[in-house]
Amino acid sequence: MPSFKLTIAYDGTNYVGWQRQASGTSIQGLLEEALSGLDSRPVTVIGAGRTDAGVHALGQVAAASLERPIDADRLRRALNARLPASVRVVRAIETTADFHPRFAACAKRYRYRMWQAEVLSPFERGFVWHVPAPLDIAAMDAGARTLEGEHDFAAFQAAGSETRQTERILWSSTIRDAGDSLLVYEVRGSGFLRHMVRAIVGSLVEVGRGRHSPEWIADVLRSKDRTRAGPTAPPEGLFLVSVEYDAPSGGQS
């Protein structure tokens, strides 16, 4: 019974997120439907983590086991023939049956994209947060870097979340001007709370607008109070870039 590790890219615009929902189309549901059609039986897909409605991925990771014999390359081609063009399996490799994409992960990397020009390019619509006001990028970057290290990120999780263990490690947290009106927040950490990246970005934009100093980010972090942070940035600017395995805490894989 072969088991596979799948790396998936998707445009999350028209989906309810990664996880199966009572209504609406999910990425997990699409993969399970495609795999079940190949295997002529129900197939369960386990993901490395959830992405919310409207959030995109360049390197989501999932695992599934099949009963029929099939090599990884053929499986990738067969899945892409059955999936919509907005969802692609970019890599498939055979793995052990006990591989768990979530519990085996040692790091994740996210990217959030903001568009600063007054006019939003139609080719970026759906993939950025349009923030036409001038932003102080140096102040935002200074605020972002105060989040590096091991901290309690309760102030940056979704309101009403039931997660009790809110300590996480961020190995890098930076803002950069990517040119052509594009501003990019990059973050790599041991794990992320629900809406954590989007709450951080919403708070950094408050700093960029001059409403708070960079030091305010550290004050919010220490407060552990979600009401002290900025608004949750919209989902369309967020990308899950990669999930890392079998690497030391500060390394990459």
C-alpha positions as CSV (number, residue, x, y, z in Angstrom):
1,M,0.0,0.0,0.0
2,P,2.2,2.9,-1.2
3,S,2.2,6.2,0.7
4,F,3.0,9.6,-0.8
5,K,4.2,13.0,0.3
6,L,2.6,15.6,-2.0
7,T,3.7,19.2,-2.4
8,I,0.8,21.3,-3.6
9,A,0.4,24.9,-4.9
10,Y,-2.9,26.6,-5.2
11,D,-4.7,29.8,-5.8
12,G,-7.1,29.9,-2.8
13,T,-9.3,32.7,-4.1
14,N,-12.4,30.6,-4.8
15,Y,-12.0,28.0,-2.1
16,V,-13.2,27.8,1.5
17,G,-9.6,27.0,2.6
18,W,-7.5,23.8,2.9
19,Q,-9.8,21.9,5.3
20,R,-13.0,20.1,4.2
21,Q,-16.1,22.1,5.2
22,A,-19.8,21.3,5.5
23,S,-20.3,23.5,2.4
24,G,-18.1,25.0,-0.2
25,T,-15.1,23.5,-2.1
26,S,-11.8,22.9,-0.1
27,I,-8.4,22.0,-1.4
28,Q,-8.4,18.9,0.8
29,G,-11.7,17.8,-0.6
30,L,-10.5,18.3,-4.2
31,L,-7.4,16.1,-3.5
32,E,-9.5,13.4,-1.8
33,E,-12.0,13.3,-4.7
34,A,-9.1,13.0,-7.2
35,L,-7.3,10.3,-5.3
36,S,-10.5,8.4,-4.6
37,G,-11.3,8.3,-8.3
38,L,-7.8,6.9,-8.9
39,D,-8.0,4.3,-6.2
40,S,-11.7,3.4,-6.6
41,R,-12.2,3.8,-2.8
42,P,-12.4,6.7,-0.3
43,V,-8.9,8.2,0.3
44,T,-8.1,10.5,3.2
45,V,-5.6,13.3,2.7
46,I,-3.7,14.7,5.7
47,G,-2.2,18.2,5.4
48,A,0.6,20.0,7.1
49,G,-1.8,22.7,8.3
50,R,-4.9,24.7,7.5
51,T,-5.0,27.7,5.3
52,D,-8.1,29.9,5.5
53,A,-10.5,30.8,2.7
54,G,-8.7,33.0,0.2
55,V,-5.2,32.2,1.3
56,H,-2.8,30.7,-1.3
57,A,0.0,28.2,-1.2
58,L,3.3,27.7,-3.1
59,G,4.3,24.6,-1.0
60,Q,1.6,23.1,1.1
61,V,2.4,19.5,2.0
62,A,0.0,16.6,2.3
63,A,0.2,12.8,2.6
64,A,-2.1,10.0,1.4
65,S,-1.9,6.2,0.9
66,L,-3.3,4.2,-2.0
67,E,-4.1,0.6,-2.5
68,R,-3.3,0.4,-6.2
69,P,0.4,0.3,-7.2
70,I,1.5,3.5,-8.9
71,D,4.8,5.4,-9.1
72,A,5.1,8.9,-7.8
73,D,5.6,10.6,-11.1
74,R,2.6,8.9,-12.6
75,L,0.5,9.9,-9.6
76,R,1.5,13.5,-9.9
77,R,0.5,13.6,-13.6
78,A,-2.8,11.7,-12.9
79,L,-3.8,14.1,-10.1
80,N,-3.1,17.2,-12.1
81,A,-5.2,15.8,-14.9
82,R,-8.1,15.5,-12.5
83,L,-7.6,18.7,-10.5
84,P,-8.7,22.2,-11.5
85,A,-6.0,24.4,-13.0
86,S,-5.9,26.5,-9.8
87,V,-4.6,23.5,-7.8
88,R,-1.4,21.7,-8.9
89,V,0.6,18.9,-7.4
90,V,4.1,20.2,-8.0
91,R,5.9,17.2,-6.5
92,A,5.1,13.7,-5.4
93,I,7.5,11.3,-3.7
94,E,6.9,7.9,-2.1
95,T,7.2,8.0,1.7
96,T,6.6,5.8,4.8
97,A,3.1,5.1,6.0
98,D,3.9,6.8,9.3
99,F,4.8,10.1,7.8
100,H,2.6,12.9,9.2
101,P,2.9,16.2,7.4
102,R,1.9,18.2,10.4
103,F,3.6,16.5,13.3
104,A,6.9,15.9,11.4
105,A,7.2,19.5,10.3
106,C,10.0,21.5,11.9
107,A,9.4,24.9,10.3
108,K,7.0,26.8,8.0
109,R,7.6,29.9,5.9
110,Y,4.9,32.4,5.0
111,R,4.9,35.4,2.7
112,Y,2.4,38.4,2.8
113,R,2.3,40.8,-0.1
114,M,1.1,44.4,0.0
115,W,0.6,46.8,-3.0
116,Q,1.4,50.4,-2.3
117,A,0.5,52.2,-5.5
118,E,-2.7,54.2,-5.8
119,V,-3.9,52.0,-8.7
120,L,-3.9,48.3,-8.2
121,S,-2.7,46.2,-11.1
122,P,-5.5,43.9,-12.3
123,F,-2.9,41.1,-12.5
124,E,-2.2,41.4,-8.8
125,R,-5.8,41.6,-7.7
126,G,-6.6,38.7,-5.4
127,F,-2.9,38.2,-4.5
128,V,-2.1,41.3,-2.5
129,W,-3.5,43.7,0.2
130,H,-4.0,47.0,-1.5
131,V,-2.6,49.6,0.9
132,P,-2.2,52.8,-1.2
133,A,-1.2,55.1,1.7
134,P,2.6,55.8,2.0
135,L,4.2,53.4,4.5
136,D,7.4,53.8,6.6
137,I,9.1,50.5,5.6
138,A,12.1,50.9,7.9
139,A,9.8,51.4,10.9
140,M,7.7,48.3,9.8
141,D,10.9,46.2,9.5
142,A,12.1,47.3,12.9
143,G,8.8,46.3,14.4
144,A,8.8,43.0,12.6
145,R,12.2,42.1,13.9
146,T,11.2,42.5,17.5
147,L,9.0,39.4,17.0
148,E,12.0,37.2,16.3
149,G,12.8,34.6,18.9
150,E,10.6,32.5,21.2
151,H,7.6,34.3,22.5
152,D,4.0,33.9,23.5
153,F,2.0,35.1,20.5
154,A,-1.5,35.1,22.1
155,A,-1.9,38.8,21.1
156,F,-1.7,37.8,17.4
157,Q,-4.0,34.9,17.3
158,A,-7.6,34.9,16.1
159,A,-10.1,36.2,18.6
160,G,-11.9,33.4,20.4
161,S,-9.3,30.8,19.5
162,E,-9.3,27.8,21.8
163,T,-5.5,27.2,21.4
164,R,-4.0,27.1,24.8
165,Q,-0.3,26.6,23.9
166,T,0.5,29.9,22.2
167,E,4.3,30.0,22.5
168,R,6.1,29.9,19.1
169,I,9.6,30.5,17.7
170,L,10.1,32.9,14.8
171,W,13.6,32.6,13.3
172,S,13.1,35.4,10.9
173,S,10.5,38.2,10.6
174,T,11.3,41.0,8.0
175,I,9.7,43.5,5.7
176,R,11.2,44.4,2.4
177,D,10.5,46.7,-0.6
178,A,10.3,44.2,-3.5
179,G,10.0,47.1,-6.1
180,D,7.2,48.0,-8.5
181,S,4.9,49.0,-5.6
182,L,5.2,45.6,-3.9
183,L,6.0,45.3,-0.2
184,V,6.6,41.8,1.2
185,Y,6.6,40.5,4.7
186,E,8.5,37.2,5.1
187,V,8.3,35.1,8.2
188,R,9.7,31.7,9.2
189,G,8.8,29.9,12.4
190,S,8.3,26.7,14.3
191,G,4.5,27.0,13.8
192,F,1.8,29.6,13.6
193,L,-1.5,30.3,15.4
194,R,-4.7,30.9,13.5
195,H,-4.6,34.3,11.8
196,M,-1.2,35.0,13.4
197,V,0.6,36.2,10.3
198,R,-2.4,38.3,9.2
199,A,-2.6,39.9,12.7
200,I,1.1,40.7,12.6
201,V,0.8,42.3,9.2
202,G,-2.2,44.3,10.2
203,S,-0.3,45.6,13.2
204,L,2.9,46.4,11.1
205,V,0.8,48.4,8.7
206,E,-0.4,50.5,11.7
207,V,3.3,51.2,12.4
208,G,3.9,52.0,8.7
209,R,1.1,54.5,8.7
210,G,2.7,56.3,11.7
211,R,0.0,55.4,14.2
212,H,2.4,53.6,16.4
213,S,6.1,53.3,16.9
214,P,8.1,50.1,16.1
215,E,8.4,49.5,19.9
216,W,4.6,49.2,20.1
217,I,4.8,45.8,18.4
218,A,6.8,44.4,21.4
219,D,4.4,46.0,23.8
220,V,1.5,44.3,22.1
221,L,3.4,41.0,22.2
222,R,4.0,41.2,25.9
223,S,0.4,42.1,26.6
224,K,-0.9,38.7,25.2
225,D,-4.1,40.7,24.4
226,R,-5.6,40.4,20.9
227,T,-7.5,43.7,21.4
228,R,-4.2,45.6,21.7
229,A,-3.0,44.5,18.2
230,G,-3.9,45.9,14.9
231,P,-6.6,44.6,12.5
232,T,-6.4,41.2,10.8
233,A,-5.0,41.7,7.3
234,P,-7.2,40.3,4.5
235,P,-6.5,36.7,3.3
236,E,-5.6,37.3,-0.3
237,G,-2.1,38.6,0.4
238,L,-1.0,35.5,2.3
239,F,1.0,32.6,0.9
240,L,2.2,29.5,2.6
241,V,5.6,29.3,0.9
242,S,7.0,26.0,2.3
243,V,6.9,23.4,5.0
244,E,10.3,22.1,6.2
245,Y,11.2,18.7,7.5
246,D,14.3,17.0,9.1
247,A,16.3,20.2,9.6
248,P,17.8,21.7,12.8
249,S,15.8,24.5,14.3
250,G,17.8,27.3,12.6
251,G,18.4,25.5,9.3
252,Q,16.5,25.0,6.2
253,S,15.4,21.9,4.1
